[in-house]
Amino acid sequence: MMSGDVSKRFTVTLPDSVFEDLEVLADAQGRPTANLAAFLIEIGIKQAKEQGEFPDKQKNSSTAKKVKEDA
């Protein structure tokens, strides 16, 4: 089995005005809107980690495991 990161896909619903701004910025940067959105999410997660707002991974993964077990 291969190790390493695997990209995931999911759906995000944005207000029209936010999506329009995202499209304008993506166009100005010459990149796809989805690519810019992924980049901005990545930056937001990194900032949350740096500011200590991110929960401990081990605690988070055990919570996710419990949710799966309860289902």
N, C-alpha and C positions, 0 to 999 in steps of 0.2 A: 504494500500500500504506500502511496506517495505521501510524504510529509510536506508541510508548508501551508501558506495561506491560500484559501480558496475564496474567490469573490462570491458574494451573496446578492440576490436580487430581492427587492421588496417594493411595495407601493407607498408613496407619500402623497397626501392630499394637502395642497397649499391654497391659500386664498388667491384669487385672481391677481391682485396687485403684487403679491410676493412673487408669483410665477412670472409675471410680466417683467419685474425687476431682474429676476434671475436670467430670463431670456436676453434682456438688454445687455447685462454684464457678460454673459457667455458669448454673445455676438461680438461685443467689443474686444473680448480676449481671443476670439477666433476658435472657440472650442464648443463642443456640444453642451447643451443645457444639463443633461444628466451627468456629464463628467464634472461640470462645475459644482453641481449639487453634491456629488459624492465627495469632492475635495473640501467643500465647506463643512460638511458633516464631519469629515475626518479632523479638520481644524478645531471644530467645536468640541469633539471628544478629547483631543489633545489638551486643549485649554482647560477643560473640566478636570482632567487628571492632574495637570500642573497646579491648579488652584485647590487641590485636595477635595474636590466635590465628587469624585468618582468612587463608588463603593469598591471594597476589596474584592478582587477577582474570585478568590477561593470562596468567600461568603456568597457572592453572587451566583457562582456555578452550583453551589450546594442548594441554594434556593431554587434554581431552575431544575435541578435534579429532583427535588422534592415535589415540585409542581408536576413533573412528568410522572412520578411514581403515584401521585394522588389521582391522576387522570384515569 
